[in-house]
Amino acid sequence: MKLLLALFCFCLIPSSLCSNNVSPCSGIFFQRLGCFSVDPPFDNTQRLPQAPSDINTVFRLYTRQNRDVPHLLLPHSRSSVINSNFNGSRPTKIIIHGFLQTGSTEYVLNMTKALLDKAPMNVIVVAWENGATFPYSQAVANTRLVGAQLAALVDTMVQGRGVDVAKVHIIGHSLGAHIAGYVGAMTPGLGRISALDPAQPGYHNFSTEVRLDQSDAVFVDVIHTDAIPYGTIGGYGIIEPIGDIDFYPNAGRHQPGCQDESTYMGLVEDFFGDGITVTESRISCSHERSTELFLASIIHSSSHERHQCYFRAVHCESFEKFMRGECLNCLPNLCPIMGIEAPSSQARGVHYLNTTSSPGFCGFQYFVTLSVSDSSMSYAYGHLELMVIGNQASTGWSHVYLGDILPGNVMTAMILSPVDIGNPIEVRVRAHYIYGLFSWTSYQVTLSQIKVDSIMEFNTHFFCEEGIILRDGEYISLTTPIYEGSNCIWS
């Protein structure tokens, strides 16, 4: 999002001309904020920003000294910063809400509280609700002006309190993520931008000049939760990776626990049956989940529980390969934690993980691989279920496979456990076979081994026993695991 000086320059005089022989403003000029135009590359919307007085952006400062009553900061007033509780030596977190939200939206308030609970810091909430309303195209246009206002405030903090911009971290949801991008483009050396499902409409397939990209801060981390092609009932989040590190929980698409409304008529039925509030909640559920995941990551990071859960993610070429357990190389510092702790890893690129459907959303991810013996005499079709028992807890029974079970098959699945089981000491597996009309004999399958992996929790464990026969409805138990490098080999 490198802004063009000719289209976006800062002037201190009320004129439609910018200094240094820059061309006249072809759009609209706002004093001390600059010139705004719809000329390319800013043709992602054919609207100009509304006036600052119409958007009425408010910057609310919260610290541990004023958790409940914010101090109001003004972009061009050093005194508003100096006379507040703002501490220039502490980290600064800036939260920017998205479309149809406000500075008092629940996640904004909860995130502010969680950040202040975590450590002493300055938390600034950018409330631009008057500019974040319908029509959407106008809200897109307004992001540029709000970005300019926030960039001016950051500069005022630098001038008034000696703020190190490397310690400034902007957290933006949806349109707020792109506002953060504009700020970063105007603030060289900005420390970090955390983009929570950056908006897709108006930004997908447009120039990096007008949307967030990895050049907008020293570190840009992105959480994608609604990354499908945009339509009336979904796809509000941008699809492509745009940061230094991009997290795609649950493939970055439909999030667990969100109702999957697949048709426009279904949306209409929801509206008349349950009302506008419920309908809005359903269609934006996956998009909003990014804010809940980031909030949960702050809370998780502040916990001192011994077996605290983290959103550990894995670099992989695709979600499908990740789910097959093909990308479990978590060498030291290479499997990052999604959310507030993302910079603690040197990892970069696209990363995948799975989450649960319940608040907190974090689960311990275990990969299990079942190998069918080459000497198995029977073809079968049915379900396989598996439980991993550790020295601390159990995963419980989980469905791991449905389909044809043939000699030599290797089947991998992921079990998402709400608790840390510790080191695995036992595996139980059972089959439920499905018989066809012309099935004349009872199925039974012979396994050769079961492998259990965890993301960075322990080494690979193999569970072996020669001739592990699975009969319909019965479970078998394997104990005494052997470790990585001791693959089961039968003479």
C-alpha positions as CSV (number, residue, x, y, z in Angstrom):
1,M,0.0,0.0,0.0
2,K,2.6,2.5,-1.1
3,L,0.6,5.8,-1.5
4,L,1.4,8.1,-4.3
5,L,2.6,11.5,-3.3
6,A,0.6,13.1,-6.1
7,L,-2.6,11.6,-4.7
8,F,-2.0,11.7,-1.0
9,C,0.2,14.5,0.3
10,F,0.0,16.4,3.5
11,C,-0.5,20.2,3.3
12,L,-0.8,22.7,6.1
13,I,-2.6,25.4,4.0
14,P,-6.2,25.3,2.8
15,S,-5.4,24.9,-0.9
16,S,-6.2,22.4,-3.5
17,L,-2.6,22.4,-4.5
18,C,0.1,20.4,-2.7
19,S,3.6,21.7,-2.4
20,N,6.7,20.7,-4.3
21,N,5.2,21.2,-7.7
22,V,2.7,18.3,-7.2
23,S,-0.3,18.4,-9.6
24,P,-3.5,20.1,-8.5
25,C,-5.9,17.9,-6.5
26,S,-8.3,16.3,-8.9
27,G,-10.7,15.1,-6.2
28,I,-11.2,16.6,-2.7
29,F,-8.8,18.3,-0.3
30,F,-9.0,18.3,3.5
31,Q,-6.8,20.7,5.4
32,R,-3.8,18.8,7.1
33,L,-5.0,15.5,5.7
34,G,-4.3,16.0,2.0
35,C,-5.8,15.3,-1.4
36,F,-8.1,12.4,-2.2
37,S,-9.0,11.3,-5.6
38,V,-10.7,8.3,-7.4
39,D,-8.0,8.3,-10.1
40,P,-6.2,5.0,-10.5
41,P,-5.0,3.2,-8.4
42,F,-7.7,4.5,-6.1
43,D,-10.5,3.4,-8.3
44,N,-11.5,0.5,-6.1
45,T,-14.5,2.7,-5.2
46,Q,-16.0,5.5,-7.3
47,R,-16.7,7.5,-4.2
48,L,-14.6,10.2,-2.4
49,P,-14.3,10.1,1.4
50,Q,-16.8,12.0,3.4
51,A,-15.7,15.1,5.3
52,P,-14.0,14.6,8.7
53,S,-16.9,16.3,10.4
54,D,-19.3,13.8,8.9
55,I,-17.2,10.7,9.8
56,N,-16.4,12.2,13.2
57,T,-13.6,9.8,14.1
58,V,-13.0,9.6,17.8
59,F,-9.7,8.3,19.3
60,R,-10.2,6.9,22.8
61,L,-7.2,6.2,25.0
62,Y,-7.4,3.5,27.7
63,T,-4.6,2.7,30.2
64,R,-4.5,0.9,33.5
65,Q,-5.0,4.3,35.1
66,N,-8.3,4.9,33.2
67,R,-9.8,1.6,32.2
68,D,-13.4,2.8,32.2
69,V,-13.3,6.4,31.2
70,P,-11.2,7.1,28.1
71,H,-9.1,10.1,27.4
72,L,-9.9,11.6,24.0
73,L,-6.9,12.2,21.7
74,L,-6.9,14.6,18.8
75,P,-4.8,13.9,15.7
76,H,-3.2,17.3,15.5
77,S,-3.1,18.3,19.2
78,R,0.0,17.5,21.1
79,S,-1.6,18.8,24.3
80,S,-4.4,16.1,24.1
81,V,-1.6,13.5,24.2
82,I,0.6,15.2,26.7
83,N,-2.3,15.9,29.1
84,S,-3.5,12.3,29.0
85,N,-2.3,9.1,30.6
86,F,-0.5,8.2,27.5
87,N,3.0,6.8,28.3
88,G,5.4,7.0,25.4
89,S,7.8,4.4,26.9
90,R,5.1,1.7,26.9
91,P,3.8,-0.3,23.9
92,T,0.8,1.1,22.1
93,K,-2.0,-1.1,20.8
94,I,-4.5,0.5,18.4
95,I,-7.8,-1.3,17.7
96,I,-9.8,-0.4,14.6
97,H,-13.3,-1.8,14.1
98,G,-14.9,-2.8,10.7
99,F,-18.0,-2.2,8.7
100,L,-21.3,-1.7,10.6
101,Q,-19.4,-1.8,13.9
102,T,-18.6,0.8,16.5
103,G,-16.0,1.6,19.1
104,S,-18.3,0.0,21.7
105,T,-18.7,-3.3,19.8
106,E,-18.3,-6.2,22.3
107,Y,-15.1,-7.6,20.9
108,V,-13.5,-4.1,20.9
109,L,-14.3,-3.6,24.6
110,N,-13.2,-7.2,25.5
111,M,-10.0,-6.9,23.6
112,T,-9.2,-3.6,25.3
113,K,-9.7,-5.1,28.7
114,A,-7.7,-8.2,27.8
115,L,-4.8,-6.2,26.6
116,L,-4.7,-4.1,29.7
117,D,-4.9,-7.2,31.9
118,K,-1.9,-8.7,30.0
119,A,0.5,-5.8,30.6
120,P,0.8,-2.0,31.1
121,M,0.3,-0.3,27.8
122,N,-1.6,2.4,25.9
123,V,-4.7,1.0,24.1
124,I,-6.3,3.4,21.6
125,V,-9.7,2.5,20.1
126,V,-10.5,4.2,16.8
127,A,-14.3,4.8,16.6
128,W,-15.3,5.7,13.1
129,E,-18.9,4.3,13.1
130,N,-20.4,7.3,11.3
131,G,-18.2,6.4,8.3
132,A,-18.6,2.7,8.5
133,T,-22.3,2.5,7.5
134,F,-24.1,1.9,4.3
135,P,-23.5,2.2,1.4
136,Y,-20.5,-0.1,1.7
137,S,-18.7,1.6,-1.2
138,Q,-18.7,4.9,0.8
139,A,-17.3,3.1,3.9
140,V,-14.5,1.8,1.6
141,A,-13.7,5.3,0.5
142,N,-13.8,6.6,4.1
143,T,-11.0,4.1,5.1
144,R,-8.5,6.4,3.4
145,L,-9.4,9.4,5.4
146,V,-9.6,7.6,8.7
147,G,-6.1,6.2,7.9
148,A,-4.8,9.7,7.3
149,Q,-6.3,10.8,10.6
150,L,-4.7,7.9,12.5
151,A,-1.4,8.4,10.8
152,A,-1.5,12.1,11.9
153,L,-2.2,11.0,15.5
154,V,0.7,8.6,15.5
155,D,3.0,11.4,14.3
156,T,1.6,13.6,17.1
157,M,2.4,10.9,19.6
158,V,6.0,10.7,18.2
159,Q,6.4,14.5,18.4
160,G,4.6,14.9,21.8
161,R,5.7,11.8,23.7
162,G,8.7,10.5,21.8
163,V,6.9,7.3,20.8
164,D,9.0,4.7,19.0
165,V,6.8,3.7,16.1
166,A,8.4,0.2,16.2
167,K,6.4,-0.3,19.4
168,V,3.1,0.6,17.8
169,H,0.8,-2.3,17.0
170,I,-2.4,-1.8,15.0
171,I,-5.1,-4.5,15.2
172,G,-7.7,-4.0,12.5
173,H,-10.8,-6.0,11.6
174,S,-12.3,-6.2,8.1
175,L,-12.2,-2.6,6.7
176,G,-10.2,-1.7,9.8
177,A,-7.3,-3.9,8.5
178,H,-7.0,-1.8,5.4
179,I,-7.2,1.4,7.5
180,A,-4.2,0.0,9.3
181,G,-2.5,-0.5,5.9
182,Y,-2.9,3.2,5.0
183,V,-1.4,4.2,8.4
184,G,1.6,1.9,7.8
185,A,2.2,3.3,4.3
186,M,2.4,6.8,5.8
187,T,4.4,5.7,8.9
188,P,7.8,4.2,8.0
189,G,9.0,1.7,10.5
190,L,5.6,1.0,12.0
191,G,6.1,-2.1,14.2
192,R,3.2,-4.4,13.5
193,I,-0.2,-4.8,11.9
194,S,-2.5,-7.6,12.9
195,A,-5.2,-8.0,10.2
196,L,-8.4,-9.8,11.3
197,D,-10.0,-11.2,8.2
198,P,-9.3,-8.1,6.0
199,A,-12.2,-7.1,3.8
200,Q,-12.5,-8.7,0.4
201,P,-15.1,-6.5,-1.5
202,G,-13.4,-3.5,-2.9
203,Y,-9.9,-4.8,-2.3
204,H,-9.6,-8.2,-3.9
205,N,-7.6,-8.0,-7.2
206,F,-6.8,-4.3,-6.7
207,S,-3.4,-2.7,-6.4
208,T,-1.4,-3.0,-3.2
209,E,-1.6,0.8,-3.3
210,V,-5.1,0.6,-2.0
211,R,-5.1,-2.4,0.4
212,L,-3.0,-3.9,3.2
213,D,0.2,-5.7,2.2
214,Q,3.3,-6.9,3.9
215,S,5.2,-3.7,3.2
216,D,2.9,-1.7,5.5
217,A,4.7,-2.6,8.8
218,V,7.8,-4.4,10.0
219,F,5.6,-7.4,10.7
220,V,2.2,-8.1,9.2
221,D,0.2,-11.1,10.5
222,V,-3.2,-12.0,9.0
223,I,-6.0,-14.3,10.2
224,H,-8.3,-15.5,7.4
225,T,-11.7,-16.9,8.6
226,D,-14.1,-16.1,5.7
227,A,-11.8,-16.5,2.7
228,I,-14.2,-17.7,0.0
229,P,-15.3,-16.0,-3.2
230,Y,-17.5,-13.0,-2.2
231,G,-21.2,-13.4,-2.4
232,T,-24.3,-12.2,-0.6
233,I,-23.9,-14.7,2.2
234,G,-20.2,-15.1,2.6
235,G,-16.7,-14.3,1.4
236,Y,-16.3,-11.0,3.3
237,G,-12.6,-11.8,4.0
238,I,-9.9,-11.5,1.5
239,I,-8.7,-14.9,0.1
240,E,-5.1,-14.4,-0.9
241,P,-2.2,-14.2,1.5
242,I,-1.2,-10.6,2.0
243,G,1.0,-10.6,5.1
244,D,4.4,-11.8,6.3
245,I,2.5,-14.6,7.8
246,D,-1.1,-15.7,7.0
247,F,-3.0,-18.0,9.2
248,Y,-5.9,-20.0,7.8
249,P,-7.7,-21.6,10.7
250,N,-10.1,-24.4,9.5
251,A,-8.8,-23.8,6.0
252,G,-9.8,-20.1,6.4
253,R,-13.3,-20.9,5.3
254,H,-16.4,-21.9,7.2
255,Q,-15.7,-21.8,10.9
256,P,-16.9,-24.5,13.3
257,G,-20.1,-23.5,15.1
258,C,-21.2,-21.1,12.5
259,Q,-24.4,-21.9,10.6
260,D,-23.7,-22.6,7.0
261,E,-26.3,-20.7,5.1
262,S,-25.8,-21.6,1.5
263,T,-28.6,-19.9,-0.5
264,Y,-30.1,-16.5,-0.8
265,M,-33.6,-17.8,-0.2
266,G,-32.3,-19.4,3.0
267,L,-31.1,-16.0,4.0
268,V,-34.5,-14.4,3.3
269,E,-36.2,-17.2,5.4
270,D,-33.8,-16.5,8.3
271,F,-34.7,-12.8,8.1
272,F,-38.4,-13.3,8.3
273,G,-38.2,-16.1,10.8
274,D,-35.6,-14.9,13.2
275,G,-35.1,-11.2,12.5
276,I,-32.4,-9.0,11.2
277,T,-30.0,-9.2,14.2
278,V,-29.9,-13.0,14.2
279,T,-29.6,-13.1,10.4
280,E,-26.7,-10.6,10.4
281,S,-25.0,-12.7,13.1
282,R,-25.3,-15.8,11.1
283,I,-24.0,-14.5,7.8
284,S,-21.1,-12.7,9.4
285,C,-20.2,-15.5,11.9
286,S,-17.1,-16.8,10.1
287,H,-16.0,-13.2,9.3
288,E,-16.3,-12.1,12.9
289,R,-14.6,-15.3,14.2
290,S,-11.2,-13.7,13.5
291,T,-11.8,-11.2,16.3
292,E,-12.8,-13.9,18.7
293,L,-9.7,-15.9,17.9
294,F,-7.4,-13.0,18.4
295,L,-9.1,-12.1,21.7
296,A,-8.8,-15.7,22.8
297,S,-5.1,-15.6,21.9
298,I,-4.6,-12.6,24.2
299,I,-6.4,-14.4,27.1
300,H,-4.4,-17.7,26.4
301,S,-1.1,-15.8,26.5
302,S,-1.9,-14.3,29.8
303,S,-2.7,-17.6,31.5
304,H,-0.2,-19.3,33.7
305,E,-1.7,-22.7,33.5
306,R,0.8,-25.5,33.0
307,H,-1.0,-27.1,30.1
308,Q,-2.4,-23.9,28.5
309,C,-3.6,-24.3,24.9
310,Y,-2.1,-22.2,22.1
311,F,-3.2,-21.7,18.5
312,R,-0.2,-23.6,17.1
313,A,-0.1,-23.5,13.3
314,V,1.9,-25.4,10.6
315,H,3.3,-24.2,7.3
316,C,2.0,-26.3,4.5
317,E,1.2,-26.1,0.7
318,S,-2.5,-26.8,1.3
319,F,-5.0,-27.5,4.0
320,E,-5.6,-30.9,2.5
321,K,-1.9,-31.8,2.9
322,F,-2.0,-30.4,6.4
323,M,-4.9,-32.6,7.3
324,R,-3.1,-35.6,6.0
325,G,-0.3,-34.9,8.4
326,E,2.3,-34.2,5.7
327,C,3.6,-31.0,7.2
328,L,4.5,-31.7,10.8
329,N,8.0,-30.5,10.7
330,C,8.0,-28.1,13.7
331,L,11.7,-27.6,14.2
332,P,12.5,-25.0,16.9
333,N,10.8,-21.7,16.3
334,L,9.1,-22.8,13.0
335,C,5.5,-23.5,14.1
336,P,4.1,-20.1,15.1
337,I,1.2,-19.4,17.4
338,M,-1.6,-17.5,15.8
339,G,-2.7,-14.3,17.4
340,I,-0.9,-12.0,19.8
341,E,2.2,-14.2,20.1
342,A,2.8,-14.5,16.3
343,P,6.0,-12.5,16.2
344,S,7.7,-14.9,18.6
345,S,8.4,-17.2,15.7
346,Q,10.7,-16.7,12.7
347,A,8.1,-18.5,10.5
348,R,6.7,-16.8,7.4
349,G,4.2,-17.8,4.7
350,V,0.9,-19.6,4.8
351,H,0.0,-21.6,8.0
352,Y,-2.9,-23.9,8.9
353,L,-4.5,-25.0,12.1
354,N,-7.9,-26.2,13.4
355,T,-9.9,-24.7,16.1
356,T,-13.0,-25.8,18.1
357,S,-16.5,-24.3,18.0
358,S,-16.7,-23.2,21.6
359,P,-15.5,-19.9,23.1
360,G,-11.8,-20.2,23.7
361,F,-11.7,-22.1,20.4
362,C,-8.4,-23.7,21.2
363,G,-7.7,-27.4,20.9
364,F,-4.8,-29.8,21.1
365,Q,-4.1,-31.2,17.6
366,Y,-3.2,-34.8,17.3
367,F,-2.6,-36.6,14.0
368,V,-3.3,-40.4,13.8
369,T,-2.3,-42.7,10.9
370,L,-3.7,-46.2,10.6
371,S,-1.9,-48.6,8.2
372,V,-3.7,-51.6,6.9
373,S,-1.6,-54.7,6.6
374,D,-0.7,-55.8,3.0
375,S,-1.7,-59.3,4.0
376,S,-5.2,-58.3,5.1
377,M,-7.5,-60.7,3.4
378,S,-10.7,-58.7,3.4
379,Y,-12.1,-55.7,1.6
380,A,-14.3,-53.7,3.9
381,Y,-16.4,-50.5,3.9
382,G,-17.3,-48.6,7.0
383,H,-16.3,-46.2,9.9
384,L,-13.2,-46.3,12.0
385,E,-13.1,-44.6,15.4
386,L,-10.0,-44.0,17.5
387,M,-9.2,-42.8,21.0
388,V,-5.7,-41.8,22.2
389,I,-5.1,-42.1,26.0
390,G,-2.2,-40.2,27.5
391,N,-0.6,-40.0,30.9
392,Q,-2.8,-37.0,31.7
393,A,-6.1,-37.4,29.9
394,S,-7.8,-38.9,26.9
395,T,-9.1,-37.5,23.6
396,G,-12.3,-39.5,23.8
397,W,-13.6,-41.4,20.8
398,S,-13.3,-39.6,17.5
399,H,-14.4,-40.5,14.0
400,V,-11.3,-40.8,11.9
401,Y,-12.3,-42.5,8.6
402,L,-15.3,-43.4,6.5
403,G,-14.9,-45.3,3.2
404,D,-13.3,-48.3,1.5
405,I,-10.7,-50.1,3.7
406,L,-8.3,-52.0,1.4
407,P,-5.0,-54.0,2.0
408,G,-2.1,-51.5,2.1
409,N,-4.4,-48.5,2.9
410,V,-2.8,-45.7,4.9
411,M,-5.4,-43.4,6.5
412,T,-4.6,-40.2,8.4
413,A,-6.9,-38.0,10.4
414,M,-6.6,-35.2,12.9
415,I,-8.2,-35.4,16.4
416,L,-8.8,-32.0,18.0
417,S,-8.9,-32.5,21.8
418,P,-10.1,-29.9,24.2
419,V,-7.5,-31.1,26.8
420,D,-3.8,-31.9,26.7
421,I,-3.5,-35.6,27.0
422,G,0.2,-35.6,27.8
423,N,2.3,-38.4,26.4
424,P,0.3,-41.1,24.7
425,I,0.4,-44.5,26.4
426,E,-2.5,-46.3,24.7
427,V,-4.5,-46.3,21.5
428,R,-8.0,-47.8,21.1
429,V,-9.5,-48.3,17.7
430,R,-12.8,-49.8,16.6
431,A,-14.7,-50.4,13.4
432,H,-18.3,-50.2,12.4
433,Y,-18.7,-51.9,9.0
434,I,-21.4,-51.1,6.6
435,Y,-22.7,-54.1,4.7
436,G,-24.3,-54.1,1.3
437,L,-27.2,-56.1,-0.1
438,F,-24.8,-58.8,-1.4
439,S,-22.4,-59.0,1.5
440,W,-22.1,-62.7,2.3
441,T,-19.3,-62.7,5.0
442,S,-18.4,-60.6,8.0
443,Y,-15.7,-58.0,7.4
444,Q,-12.5,-57.9,9.4
445,V,-9.4,-55.8,8.7
446,T,-5.9,-56.4,9.9
447,L,-3.8,-53.3,10.9
448,S,-0.1,-53.3,10.9
449,Q,0.5,-50.1,13.0
450,I,-0.9,-46.9,14.3
451,K,1.1,-43.7,14.4
452,V,0.4,-40.7,16.7
453,D,1.8,-37.3,16.1
454,S,1.4,-34.0,17.9
455,I,2.4,-30.5,16.8
456,M,5.5,-29.8,18.9
457,E,4.1,-31.6,22.0
458,F,6.0,-34.9,21.7
459,N,7.9,-37.1,19.2
460,T,6.1,-39.5,16.9
461,H,4.8,-42.6,18.7
462,F,4.2,-45.9,16.9
463,F,1.8,-48.5,18.4
464,C,2.5,-51.9,17.0
465,E,1.2,-55.5,17.4
466,E,1.5,-58.2,14.8
467,G,-1.9,-59.1,13.3
468,I,-4.2,-56.4,14.8
469,I,-7.6,-57.7,13.7
470,L,-10.5,-55.3,13.7
471,R,-13.9,-57.0,14.0
472,D,-17.2,-55.2,13.7
473,G,-18.2,-53.3,16.8
474,E,-15.3,-54.4,18.9
475,Y,-12.4,-52.2,20.0
476,I,-8.8,-53.3,20.3
477,S,-6.2,-51.7,22.6
478,L,-2.6,-51.1,21.9
479,T,-0.1,-50.1,24.6
480,T,3.6,-49.6,25.1
481,P,4.4,-47.2,22.3
482,I,7.8,-47.1,20.5
483,Y,9.3,-43.9,19.4
484,E,10.2,-42.1,16.2
485,G,12.9,-44.0,14.3
486,S,11.6,-47.4,15.5
487,N,8.9,-48.0,12.9
488,C,7.2,-51.3,13.1
489,I,8.9,-53.9,11.0
490,W,7.7,-57.5,10.8
491,S,9.9,-60.3,9.7
